[in-house]
Amino acid sequence: MSLKEKEKELKKNLIAEVALQLFSSRPFEAVTVDEIAREVGCGKGTIYLYFKNKDHLLTCLISRELEKLCHDIEEQCLHNADLLTAIDNYLVLQFQFFRGYNQILSSWVRRRLQNQVREEWMEDIQNKLGRKLEMAVAVFERGQEEKRLIPVESYELARLLEAIFQDATFPFVGEKSWDSDPERIISLMKLVLTRGILA
């Protein structure tokens, strides 16, 4: 990679970091491209050299954070020799992702429902979501081979856990998100998911 390409990559990452902070602290609609440019220390036109519009920037952020999550799942779950630790890591990573990016994920879903996210931007995200699901399935299939998990269809289990974490971390309309200690919440979720609620 040439020096010019490295500089462009650094600028793109800086824009993404600033946008992530702003989108995470306030509603997406309240953040302007002008404000992002001011915080970065560049002109508004520079933002458009890297991103087609604010929705494209948001989509690229989701893609980038999903890539990090996939990398972490691969390292901490897929390549972990201890099955129980791998599953524990998977549950923690899912919880931290959905809880940590709750606001920008909610904004992105809302923008998709409003048809503001172009289909051509979706392929990369769909691929990463598919990759994330496949890695979870691989861990659960390993658990069944080792006779340590209940005999269920691994894809169904992976999708169910995904839905549980989404529902548990996305507040209902008008409802505040949990202000409780996240460590206590994830401990409770792991307990319920691995042992049930019966004494």
N, C-alpha and C positions, 0 to 999 in steps of 0.2 A: 504494500500500500504506500503510495507516494505521500509526501508531506502535505500536499494540497488536499488529498483525500482524507488524511488523518484530521486535518483542521476542519473539514466539512463534517466529518463524523462527530468530532468534539462539539461543534456548534449545534448539530442536530440533537445530540444527547443533552446539551445544556437547555435547549428549548423544551425538550421532553420533560426534563426534571422540574423546570419552573412551572410548566403546565400541570404536571402531576400535583405539585404542591398547591397550586391555585384551585384546580378542579376538586381536590380532596378537602379543601377548607371552605368552599362556597359552592352554591349551585352552579352547574355548568353554564346555564344561561346568563348568570351574573358576571361571568368572566369574559372579557373581550380580548380579541387578538391584539389590540393596542396595548392593553395592560400586560399581556404576556411579553410583548416586544419591549416594553419599558423595563420590566423586571429582568429580562435577559440582557438589556443594554444594546439593543439593535433596532433597526427600523422595521415597521410592519411588513414591508416587502420582503425582508429576509426570511420571515416566518413562511411566506408563501413559496420561497425557493425550495423548502423541504416538505411542506404539507399543503395540500390543495385548499383546505379550509379547516375550521375549528373541529368539525366532526371527523375529518381525516386524522387530525392530530390526536383526538380522543381514541379513535380506533387503533392507531399506531401504539398508543400507550398501553391499551388493553393487550395488544399482541406482544409487546415487549415484556409486560409483567407475566403473561402466560408462558412465555419462553423461559423466564426465570423459574417459574413454578415447575415446569416440565423438567428442567435441569435438576432442580432440588429433589423432585420425586425420583428421577433416575438415579441420582447419587445416593439418596438416603433410604430409598425403598427398594427399587429394582435390584440394586447391587448390594443390598444388605443381606448378609448370610443368615442373620437371625430373623425368622419370620415375624415373631411378635414385635420386635423392634421396628421392622419394616412397616407393619400395619400401624403401629403407634405413630411413627413418623408421618405416614400418609394422612392419618386423621388430623394431626397437628398442622401439617402443611396446608391441608384443605381449609381448616378453620381459620388459620392466619390469613390466607389469601382472601377468602370471602369477607372476613371481618375487616381486614386492613384496607381493602379496595372497594368497600361497600358503596361509597358515594359515587366513585367514577363508574363502577359497574352499573349502578342504578341509572346514572345519566345515560350511559351507552345503550342500555336496554330501552330506555324511554326514547332516545333518538332513533333507534332502529324501528320501534313501533310507529314513529312519526315519518318513516321512510327517508330519514336524513343520512343514513349510512348506506353508501353504494354497495351493490352486490360484489363488484370487483375487489373491494377491500376485505370482503369476508373470507375469501379462500384461505388466506394465511391463518386466520383465527380458527376456522373450522378444522384445519389440519392440526393445529396445536391442541384443540379440544379433543380431537380424535386420538392424538398421541397420548394425552393425559389419561384418557379412559383406557386405552390399550395397556398402559403401564399398570394401572390399578388392577385390571383384569389379570394380568400376568402374576401379580403378587397374590391375588385371591386363588388363582388356579394352583399356584405352588402350595398354598395353604391346604387346599383340598387333596393334592397329591400326598402331602405329608400327614393327612388325616387329622388336621388341627382346626379345620373350619367345617361348618355344617355343609352338607352336600347340596349346594344351590347353584343355579346358573350364574357364572361369574359376571357376565355383562349386566344382568339384572341387579346383582349386589352392588356393582360399581355405580350404576345409574341411581340406585336408591340412596346410597351414601352421598352422592353428589347432590341429590335433591334435598336430603336432610340438612346438609351444610348450607345450601343456598337459602332454604326456608328459615333456618335458625339464625342466620346472620342478616338477612334482608328484612327490615321492619315492614309491617303492614302500613298502608297509606295513613299518614297522620299519626302513626305510632313511633315513639322514640326507640332508637336502637338500645340494646342492653348496655347499661352503664356499669354492670357488675364486673368483678375481677375476671379478666379473660382466662387466666390460668385455672380458676375455679370452674368456670363454664366448660372449658375443654376437658377438664378432668371428669366432670359429670357426664358430658357427652360420650367420652370414651368408655366410662363405666356402663352407661345405658346400652351403648352399641355393642359392647363385647360381652356383657353379663346379663343384660335385661334389667327389669325393675322389681322382680320378685325377690324377696329376702330368702 
